[in-house]
Amino acid sequence: MATQEKAAERLNAGDVDAGVDIMFAPDAVDHDPAPFQEQGREGYRRFFHYLISAFPDFTITPQRMVADDDTIAFAYTLTGTHQGEFEGVAATGRRIEVRGLQLGRFEDGQIVERWGATDMAVLLSQLRA
């Protein structure tokens, strides 16, 4: 859990590269990638840079975390202000708050596999409201 928390601190501070390098193995597999996201650490890097360009003040707040020897599951809330294009929607200045779930399998302290979902329907409805 320490890796997850340390990486989240870096991501929430806007230091995408450090957060991604801490959290994800170079060849990490995402079973639920964003439409444009390639596999591996660089895919996560691209995703988080995209997210921060749309929501520069984004924050991921874990709500509940459960772990065993090599897996962490957590529910989270993502908040931010829509300041850049996201999913074809131009910046609106609106605040978003959406929930999601993630399951990560770890090896040597980094995620090697990830499954997860964010409630995109709620996020997009908040931008288009």
KOLVEX-142626 format. One record per residue (C-alpha): residue number from 0; residue in three letters; x, y, z. Coordinates in pm, 1 decimal. Each point is the difference from the previous one (the first is absolute). Layout:
N
<zakol num="NUM" residuo="Ala" u="X" v="Y" w="Z"/>
...
END
This chain:
129
<zakol num="0" residuo="Met" u="0.0" v="0.0" w="0.0"/>
<zakol num="1" residuo="Ala" u="295.1" v="233.4" w="58.4"/>
<zakol num="2" residuo="Thr" u="82.2" v="4.1" w="-372.5"/>
<zakol num="3" residuo="Gln" u="-359.5" v="84.6" w="-89.7"/>
<zakol num="4" residuo="Glu" u="-14.0" v="280.5" w="256.7"/>
<zakol num="5" residuo="Lys" u="338.2" v="145.7" w="-101.1"/>
<zakol num="6" residuo="Ala" u="-92.0" v="-7.6" w="-370.1"/>
<zakol num="7" residuo="Ala" u="-339.3" v="160.2" w="69.7"/>
<zakol num="8" residuo="Glu" u="175.6" v="281.4" w="187.8"/>
<zakol num="9" residuo="Arg" u="222.8" v="66.4" w="-302.3"/>
<zakol num="10" residuo="Leu" u="-291.5" v="-14.9" w="-245.9"/>
<zakol num="11" residuo="Asn" u="-216.3" v="227.1" w="215.9"/>
<zakol num="12" residuo="Ala" u="291.4" v="247.0" w="15.2"/>
<zakol num="13" residuo="Gly" u="9.5" v="7.2" w="-381.2"/>
<zakol num="14" residuo="Asp" u="325.9" v="-196.8" w="-26.7"/>
<zakol num="15" residuo="Val" u="-133.2" v="-252.5" w="-251.5"/>
<zakol num="16" residuo="Asp" u="334.5" v="-143.3" w="-103.8"/>
<zakol num="17" residuo="Ala" u="112.9" v="-78.3" w="355.3"/>
<zakol num="18" residuo="Gly" u="-340.6" v="-141.5" w="96.2"/>
<zakol num="19" residuo="Val" u="-11.4" v="-227.3" w="-304.2"/>
<zakol num="20" residuo="Asp" u="361.9" v="-112.4" w="45.3"/>
<zakol num="21" residuo="Ile" u="-68.5" v="-90.9" w="363.3"/>
<zakol num="22" residuo="Met" u="-326.1" v="-182.2" w="-61.0"/>
<zakol num="23" residuo="Phe" u="26.8" v="-188.5" w="-330.5"/>
<zakol num="24" residuo="Ala" u="241.6" v="-262.7" w="-127.6"/>
<zakol num="25" residuo="Pro" u="142.4" v="77.4" w="-347.4"/>
<zakol num="26" residuo="Asp" u="-207.5" v="-276.9" w="-161.1"/>
<zakol num="27" residuo="Ala" u="-314.8" v="38.4" w="212.2"/>
<zakol num="28" residuo="Val" u="-319.5" v="-131.3" w="-157.7"/>
<zakol num="29" residuo="Asp" u="-321.3" v="201.3" w="26.2"/>
<zakol num="30" residuo="His" u="-305.3" v="-220.7" w="-50.6"/>
<zakol num="31" residuo="Asp" u="-226.6" v="308.2" w="-19.4"/>
<zakol num="32" residuo="Pro" u="203.6" v="268.3" w="-181.4"/>
<zakol num="33" residuo="Ala" u="-128.1" v="334.3" w="-124.1"/>
<zakol num="34" residuo="Pro" u="-82.3" v="-10.8" w="-374.9"/>
<zakol num="35" residuo="Phe" u="329.9" v="167.5" w="-97.4"/>
<zakol num="36" residuo="Gln" u="216.8" v="-166.1" w="266.3"/>
<zakol num="37" residuo="Glu" u="270.7" v="-241.1" w="-107.6"/>
<zakol num="38" residuo="Gln" u="125.9" v="-267.3" w="238.0"/>
<zakol num="39" residuo="Gly" u="293.8" v="39.7" w="238.7"/>
<zakol num="40" residuo="Arg" u="128.8" v="279.5" w="219.0"/>
<zakol num="41" residuo="Glu" u="5.4" v="243.8" w="-291.6"/>
<zakol num="42" residuo="Gly" u="-370.6" v="-58.1" w="-59.0"/>
<zakol num="43" residuo="Tyr" u="-73.3" v="97.0" w="360.1"/>
<zakol num="44" residuo="Arg" u="228.9" v="301.9" w="-34.6"/>
<zakol num="45" residuo="Arg" u="-191.5" v="114.8" w="-310.2"/>
<zakol num="46" residuo="Phe" u="-335.4" v="-57.6" w="174.1"/>
<zakol num="47" residuo="Phe" u="90.6" v="202.6" w="310.1"/>
<zakol num="48" residuo="His" u="147.5" v="284.0" w="-208.3"/>
<zakol num="49" residuo="Tyr" u="-329.6" v="8.2" w="-193.5"/>
<zakol num="50" residuo="Leu" u="-196.2" v="4.1" w="325.9"/>
<zakol num="51" residuo="Ile" u="207.2" v="281.2" w="148.9"/>
<zakol num="52" residuo="Ser" u="-28.9" v="207.5" w="-318.1"/>
<zakol num="53" residuo="Ala" u="-379.9" v="-19.0" w="29.2"/>
<zakol num="54" residuo="Phe" u="-18.7" v="24.7" w="381.3"/>
<zakol num="55" residuo="Pro" u="320.3" v="173.6" w="120.6"/>
<zakol num="56" residuo="Asp" u="-114.6" v="-12.1" w="363.1"/>
<zakol num="57" residuo="Phe" u="-116.7" v="-361.5" w="-6.7"/>
<zakol num="58" residuo="Thr" u="15.4" v="-194.7" w="324.0"/>
<zakol num="59" residuo="Ile" u="-47.8" v="-371.1" w="51.7"/>
<zakol num="60" residuo="Thr" u="-122.4" v="-72.0" w="350.5"/>
<zakol num="61" residuo="Pro" u="-12.1" v="-364.1" w="111.1"/>
<zakol num="62" residuo="Gln" u="-322.1" v="-72.2" w="187.8"/>
<zakol num="63" residuo="Arg" u="60.4" v="-364.5" w="93.0"/>
<zakol num="64" residuo="Met" u="304.4" v="-218.7" w="-56.7"/>
<zakol num="65" residuo="Val" u="39.2" v="-376.2" w="45.8"/>
<zakol num="66" residuo="Ala" u="320.8" v="-194.3" w="-58.9"/>
<zakol num="67" residuo="Asp" u="149.7" v="-346.4" w="15.5"/>
<zakol num="68" residuo="Asp" u="353.1" v="-116.4" w="-79.6"/>
<zakol num="69" residuo="Asp" u="10.4" v="119.1" w="-362.7"/>
<zakol num="70" residuo="Thr" u="-329.9" v="177.3" w="-72.5"/>
<zakol num="71" residuo="Ile" u="-155.4" v="330.9" w="99.6"/>
<zakol num="72" residuo="Ala" u="-362.1" v="90.0" w="-66.9"/>
<zakol num="73" residuo="Phe" u="-129.2" v="345.2" w="69.3"/>
<zakol num="74" residuo="Ala" u="-299.2" v="221.9" w="-51.1"/>
<zakol num="75" residuo="Tyr" u="83.6" v="362.8" w="-72.2"/>
<zakol num="76" residuo="Thr" u="-144.4" v="338.7" w="-79.2"/>
<zakol num="77" residuo="Leu" u="147.2" v="210.0" w="-280.1"/>
<zakol num="78" residuo="Thr" u="-56.9" v="374.7" w="20.9"/>
<zakol num="79" residuo="Gly" u="121.3" v="289.4" w="-210.9"/>
<zakol num="80" residuo="Thr" u="-85.8" v="305.7" w="-206.9"/>
<zakol num="81" residuo="His" u="-51.0" v="-43.4" w="-372.8"/>
<zakol num="82" residuo="Gln" u="260.5" v="236.6" w="-150.6"/>
<zakol num="83" residuo="Gly" u="90.2" v="-182.7" w="-323.0"/>
<zakol num="84" residuo="Glu" u="-155.9" v="-219.5" w="-267.9"/>
<zakol num="85" residuo="Phe" u="-115.2" v="-339.0" w="126.3"/>
<zakol num="86" residuo="Glu" u="-167.8" v="-269.1" w="-207.2"/>
<zakol num="87" residuo="Gly" u="-91.4" v="257.6" w="-263.9"/>
<zakol num="88" residuo="Val" u="-147.7" v="248.2" w="249.0"/>
<zakol num="89" residuo="Ala" u="168.3" v="343.4" w="4.4"/>
<zakol num="90" residuo="Ala" u="90.9" v="148.3" w="338.8"/>
<zakol num="91" residuo="Thr" u="-308.7" v="99.0" w="197.9"/>
<zakol num="92" residuo="Gly" u="149.9" v="114.8" w="330.6"/>
<zakol num="93" residuo="Arg" u="-234.4" v="-243.2" w="176.8"/>
<zakol num="94" residuo="Arg" u="102.7" v="-203.9" w="303.3"/>
<zakol num="95" residuo="Ile" u="-29.4" v="-375.2" w="-30.5"/>
<zakol num="96" residuo="Glu" u="-28.5" v="-268.0" w="265.1"/>
<zakol num="97" residuo="Val" u="-16.4" v="-363.2" w="-108.3"/>
<zakol num="98" residuo="Arg" u="56.0" v="-334.6" w="162.1"/>
<zakol num="99" residuo="Gly" u="196.5" v="-296.2" w="-120.7"/>
<zakol num="100" residuo="Leu" u="151.0" v="-334.1" w="93.6"/>
<zakol num="101" residuo="Gln" u="343.5" v="-143.5" w="-68.7"/>
<zakol num="102" residuo="Leu" u="164.9" v="-335.5" w="54.8"/>
<zakol num="103" residuo="Gly" u="376.5" v="-21.8" w="-40.8"/>
<zakol num="104" residuo="Arg" u="227.0" v="-304.4" w="12.1"/>
<zakol num="105" residuo="Phe" u="349.1" v="81.0" w="122.3"/>
<zakol num="106" residuo="Glu" u="342.3" v="-156.3" w="-52.7"/>
<zakol num="107" residuo="Asp" u="313.0" v="151.7" w="154.5"/>
<zakol num="108" residuo="Gly" u="-201.4" v="294.6" w="129.7"/>
<zakol num="109" residuo="Gln" u="-151.4" v="109.2" w="-333.8"/>
<zakol num="110" residuo="Ile" u="-325.6" v="-67.4" w="-181.3"/>
<zakol num="111" residuo="Val" u="41.0" v="-263.3" w="-270.6"/>
<zakol num="112" residuo="Glu" u="-372.9" v="-41.6" w="-72.0"/>
<zakol num="113" residuo="Arg" u="-290.6" v="238.5" w="50.0"/>
<zakol num="114" residuo="Trp" u="-376.9" v="-31.3" w="-29.0"/>
<zakol num="115" residuo="Gly" u="-232.2" v="289.1" w="70.7"/>
<zakol num="116" residuo="Ala" u="-274.1" v="236.7" w="-93.2"/>
<zakol num="117" residuo="Thr" u="-94.4" v="362.4" w="55.1"/>
<zakol num="118" residuo="Asp" u="-361.8" v="104.2" w="-39.0"/>
<zakol num="119" residuo="Met" u="47.4" v="173.4" w="-337.3"/>
<zakol num="120" residuo="Ala" u="-373.7" v="51.2" w="-50.1"/>
<zakol num="121" residuo="Val" u="-16.9" v="211.8" w="315.7"/>
<zakol num="122" residuo="Leu" u="320.5" v="185.5" w="-88.5"/>
<zakol num="123" residuo="Leu" u="-120.2" v="90.6" w="-350.6"/>
<zakol num="124" residuo="Ser" u="-346.3" v="98.5" w="125.2"/>
<zakol num="125" residuo="Gln" u="164.6" v="240.0" w="246.9"/>
<zakol num="126" residuo="Leu" u="195.6" v="161.2" w="-284.9"/>
<zakol num="127" residuo="Arg" u="-304.2" v="30.3" w="-224.8"/>
<zakol num="128" residuo="Ala" u="-250.4" v="107.5" w="266.7"/>
END
